[in-house]
């Protein structure tokens, strides 16, 4: 009877810890799961499932293991937000597949995506012919973002959490000096920027103290 009560208590603790972990790690994890999020959730589930039925591991040890793993995942997410290089490793990066109607075959090969699978993904986005495609990119989550031939150019994030995304600047044929000069014209300090997006309509800046 005591063993059943301990298993039930461990199950309850594991359930509560899992809910807290998902809420602390961010709501977007449920819809945009990165490789690290997937691994983290799988390992956390395995830890909870494996320990629940192991009588040699008591409740204090159970809590320590969960707290240690949660702390590791929290640090990984913090570094992901603060460092672009870490973000590429942890969350992956956007992979352009079609740019100005030109297919980047090497990126298709890199993602193990063939034309048949690609056209299936396009049909799910409402595009039924490759001729109608102007731009396509594969998001880190595995979802496809597309623009039709008659659509406007895709807005590009050039600053994220105050850090300049040089790869995106190269994509729009700009450099960091161009961005610096543009910010000077607007009398905006990079340190005050939470995010910035470039599109046909110009540069849109979200300051760190922005209020809706």
C-alpha positions as CSV (number, residue, x, y, z in Angstrom):
1,X,0.0,0.0,0.0
2,X,2.9,2.3,0.9
3,X,4.5,1.7,-2.5
4,X,1.2,2.6,-4.3
5,X,0.9,5.8,-2.3
6,X,4.5,6.7,-3.2
7,X,4.0,6.0,-6.9
8,X,0.8,8.2,-6.8
9,X,2.7,11.0,-5.0
10,X,5.5,10.8,-7.6
11,X,3.0,10.9,-10.4
12,X,1.3,14.0,-8.9
13,X,4.7,15.7,-8.4
14,X,5.8,14.9,-12.0
15,X,2.5,16.2,-13.4
16,X,2.8,19.5,-11.5
17,X,6.5,19.9,-12.4
18,X,5.6,19.3,-16.1
19,X,2.9,21.9,-16.1
20,X,5.2,24.4,-14.3
21,X,8.0,23.6,-16.8
22,X,5.8,24.2,-19.8
23,X,4.4,27.5,-18.5
24,X,7.8,28.8,-17.5
25,X,9.5,27.8,-20.8
26,X,6.9,29.7,-22.8
27,X,3.6,29.2,-24.5
28,X,5.1,29.2,-28.0
29,X,6.9,25.9,-27.2
30,X,3.6,24.1,-27.8
31,X,3.2,25.5,-31.4
32,X,6.8,26.1,-32.5
33,X,8.9,23.4,-31.0
34,X,12.6,23.6,-31.6
35,X,14.9,20.5,-31.6
36,X,16.0,21.3,-28.1
37,X,12.4,21.7,-26.9
38,X,11.5,18.3,-28.4
39,X,14.5,16.6,-26.8
40,X,13.9,18.4,-23.5
41,X,10.2,17.4,-23.3
42,X,11.0,13.8,-24.3
43,X,13.8,13.5,-21.7
44,X,11.7,15.1,-19.0
45,X,8.9,12.7,-19.8
46,X,11.3,9.8,-19.7
47,X,12.8,11.0,-16.4
48,X,9.3,11.2,-14.8
49,X,8.2,7.9,-16.2
50,X,11.4,6.0,-15.3
51,X,11.6,7.4,-11.7
52,X,7.9,6.9,-10.9
53,X,8.2,3.1,-10.9
54,X,11.8,2.9,-9.4
55,X,11.5,2.3,-5.7
56,X,15.2,3.0,-5.2
57,X,14.7,6.6,-6.1
58,X,12.9,8.5,-3.3
59,X,10.9,11.7,-3.7
60,X,13.7,14.2,-2.7
61,X,16.0,12.6,-5.3
62,X,13.2,12.8,-7.8
63,X,12.7,16.5,-7.2
64,X,16.5,17.2,-7.5
65,X,16.7,15.4,-10.9
66,X,13.7,17.3,-12.3
67,X,15.0,20.6,-11.0
68,X,18.5,20.0,-12.5
69,X,17.0,19.1,-15.9
70,X,14.6,22.1,-15.9
71,X,17.5,24.4,-14.9
72,X,19.6,23.1,-17.9
73,X,16.7,23.7,-20.3
74,X,16.1,27.2,-18.9
75,X,19.7,28.1,-19.3
76,X,19.6,26.8,-22.9
77,X,16.6,29.0,-23.7
78,X,18.2,32.0,-22.0
79,X,21.3,31.7,-24.1
80,X,19.2,31.2,-27.2
81,X,17.6,34.5,-26.7
82,X,20.8,36.3,-25.9
83,X,23.2,34.8,-28.5
84,X,22.5,34.3,-32.2
85,X,25.1,31.6,-32.6
86,X,23.6,29.6,-29.8
87,X,20.1,30.2,-31.3
88,X,21.2,28.7,-34.6
89,X,22.4,25.6,-32.7
90,X,19.4,25.3,-30.3
91,X,16.5,26.5,-32.5
92,X,17.8,26.0,-36.0
93,X,17.6,28.7,-38.7
94,X,15.4,29.7,-41.7
95,X,16.4,27.9,-44.9
96,X,15.4,29.7,-48.2
97,X,14.2,27.3,-50.8
98,X,13.0,29.7,-53.6
99,X,14.2,33.3,-53.9
100,X,12.8,35.5,-56.7
101,X,11.4,32.4,-58.5
102,X,14.9,30.7,-58.4
103,X,15.0,27.3,-56.8
104,X,18.0,26.8,-54.5
105,X,18.5,23.1,-55.1
106,X,21.4,22.7,-52.6
107,X,19.0,23.8,-49.8
108,X,16.4,21.2,-51.0
109,X,19.2,18.6,-50.7
110,X,20.3,19.9,-47.3
111,X,16.7,19.5,-45.9
112,X,16.1,16.1,-47.7
113,X,13.1,17.7,-49.4
114,X,12.1,16.6,-52.9
115,X,9.8,18.3,-55.3
116,X,6.9,15.9,-54.7
117,X,6.9,16.6,-50.9
118,X,7.5,20.3,-51.6
119,X,4.5,20.6,-54.0
120,X,2.3,18.8,-51.3
121,X,3.3,21.4,-48.8
122,X,2.5,24.2,-51.3
123,X,-0.9,22.8,-52.0
124,X,-1.6,22.9,-48.2
125,X,-0.7,26.7,-48.5
126,X,-3.1,27.2,-51.4
127,X,-0.5,27.2,-54.2
128,X,-1.0,24.6,-56.9
129,X,1.7,25.4,-59.4
130,X,5.4,26.1,-59.1
131,X,4.9,28.9,-61.6
132,X,2.9,30.8,-59.0
133,X,5.7,30.7,-56.4
134,X,7.9,33.8,-55.8
135,X,9.5,32.9,-52.5
136,X,9.6,30.0,-50.1
137,X,11.5,29.3,-46.9
138,X,11.5,26.4,-44.4
139,X,11.1,27.6,-40.9
140,X,13.0,26.1,-37.9
141,X,9.7,24.5,-36.8
142,X,9.5,22.6,-40.2
143,X,6.7,24.8,-41.5
144,X,6.8,26.3,-45.0
145,X,6.4,30.1,-45.5
146,X,5.5,31.1,-49.1
147,X,4.8,34.2,-51.2
148,X,2.9,34.0,-54.5
149,X,4.3,35.7,-57.6
150,X,1.8,38.6,-57.3
151,X,2.6,39.0,-53.6
152,X,4.7,41.6,-51.8
153,X,8.3,40.9,-50.8
154,X,8.7,39.1,-47.5
155,X,9.5,41.3,-44.5
156,X,12.8,40.5,-42.9
157,X,13.8,40.8,-39.2
158,X,17.2,42.6,-39.1
159,X,17.4,43.1,-35.4
160,X,16.3,40.6,-32.7
161,X,16.7,41.3,-29.0
162,X,19.1,44.1,-29.9
163,X,21.4,41.9,-32.0
164,X,21.9,42.5,-35.7
165,X,21.1,39.4,-37.8
166,X,23.8,39.7,-40.5
167,X,22.5,36.7,-42.5
168,X,19.2,38.5,-43.0
169,X,21.0,41.7,-44.1
170,X,22.9,39.7,-46.7
171,X,19.6,38.3,-47.9
172,X,18.3,41.8,-48.7
173,X,21.7,42.9,-50.1
174,X,22.4,45.2,-47.2
175,X,25.2,45.4,-44.6
176,X,25.5,46.4,-41.0
177,X,26.8,49.9,-42.0
178,X,23.7,50.5,-44.0
179,X,21.6,49.6,-40.9
180,X,23.7,51.8,-38.6
181,X,23.3,54.8,-41.0
182,X,19.5,54.2,-41.2
183,X,19.2,54.1,-37.4
184,X,21.2,57.3,-37.2
185,X,18.8,59.0,-39.6
186,X,15.9,58.0,-37.3
187,X,17.9,59.0,-34.2
188,X,17.5,55.5,-32.7
189,X,20.2,53.8,-30.6
190,X,20.6,50.0,-31.3
191,X,20.7,49.5,-27.5
192,X,17.1,50.7,-27.3
193,X,15.7,48.3,-29.9
194,X,13.9,45.1,-29.0
195,X,13.3,44.2,-32.7
196,X,13.4,45.7,-36.2
197,X,11.9,44.6,-39.5
198,X,12.7,45.7,-43.0
199,X,10.1,45.6,-45.8
200,X,9.0,47.5,-48.9
201,X,7.5,50.1,-46.5
202,X,10.8,50.7,-44.8
203,X,12.2,49.9,-41.4
204,X,9.8,49.2,-38.5
205,X,11.4,49.4,-35.1
206,X,10.0,48.0,-31.8
207,X,11.7,49.7,-28.9
208,X,12.4,47.9,-25.7
209,X,10.0,50.1,-23.8
210,X,7.3,49.8,-26.4
211,X,3.7,49.9,-25.1
212,X,0.7,49.0,-27.1
